[in-house]
């Protein structure tokens, strides 16, 4: 009988401000009465929010890998999208765990992982070197942005699990993941693993597992923690409670942040997009707002990495009014079925081929991601732990970006183009 390979893929996305947002911010069905034009909307100051760049150096091959990872990101986000509630996901965190798995895989198992990620026939070492480049250099792009990327391996001492030397060396060299041996039959094991998550995410994610079982063999984990302030912060005094309309037509009250800004903007066939940079502009949030007769799902249906590159190429600086809600979103996603739908099936079956990890027979029976994001006037804090159809471009004058209905967003490292996080906000 084959043993179990447990891979908690916990994604934590939080946008952290100095001010917090609670459920008290939302008042169902209580619409403002006789709203007048707010004085803050007449603010005359225009803020320069055009990003500045400090590049990560990539080889030509690694640039193609960024495109592959970003395309995987869009596919995974669309696969996991839930039209009934807000969602947040770190595709990059999933990619790192799949990269570690791929290093230990062979045969059809390895090919399915590589195909799903868009690497196809790429060399394993080249993929590992690409991951190592991001892990090493992405946190150095902007000293004023806190970005931590960490990986870990926990093996079951009670089952005498020993990693093969080549796999252990690759995990250390490329992913900075040192193996730690624990007795999974001991109640203290889960506390050790959860503490690692808390330490790597500055207590944003404090729990990835409820317990460990004596017959489980090992866990591979990735954690991503991101915290940054906007290039120019929103003034809390200008935040007002205003109407937000959900896709089902329900109207609620949400705290809407406001500012006039010189900002990158474009409008395409059925949605508009703006770029809100953090700090020096090396990291950016892109918000995509469907037109009023378009749903988020319809907007996402034709989005992929190439289309997003076209969107960015069509963005130009304009002085416009920007309003977005202050919000918090949490998500907990079991990714196995979604990854199966994307072509990775053998890894989750008893026919899995992971001969390079350990002498024991392994298959994956846990792959989950928990995420949280908090967005407010100060900026964004995100943490993650992981156990070409184009649009018709519309030539029209710029319009204000008023996110008073559901929208999607992503956070990207601008110099390499790597997408770190993706999400949607539905008003819940």
Secondary structure, 3 states (H helix, E strand, C coil): CCCEEEECCCCCCCCCCCCCCCHHHCEECCCCCCCCCCHHHHCCCCEECCCCCCCCCCCHHHHHHHHHHHHHHHHHHHHHCCCCCCEEECHHHHHHHHHHHHHHCCHHHHHHHHHHHCCCCCCHHHHHHHHHHHHHHHHHCCCCCEEEEEEEEEEEHHHCCCECHHHHHHHHHHHCCCEEEECCCCCHHHHHHHHHHHHHCCCCCCCCCCCCCCCEEEEEEEEEEEEEEECCCCCHHHCEEEEEECCCCCEEEEEEEEEEEEEEEEECCCEEEEEEEECCCCEEEEEEEECCCCCHHHHHCCCCHHHHHHHHHCCEEEEEEEEEECEEEEEEEECHHHHHHCCCCHHHCCCCCCCCCECCCCCEEEEEEEEEEEECCCEEEEEEECCCCCCCCCCCCCCCEECCECEEEEEEECCCCCEEEEEEECCC
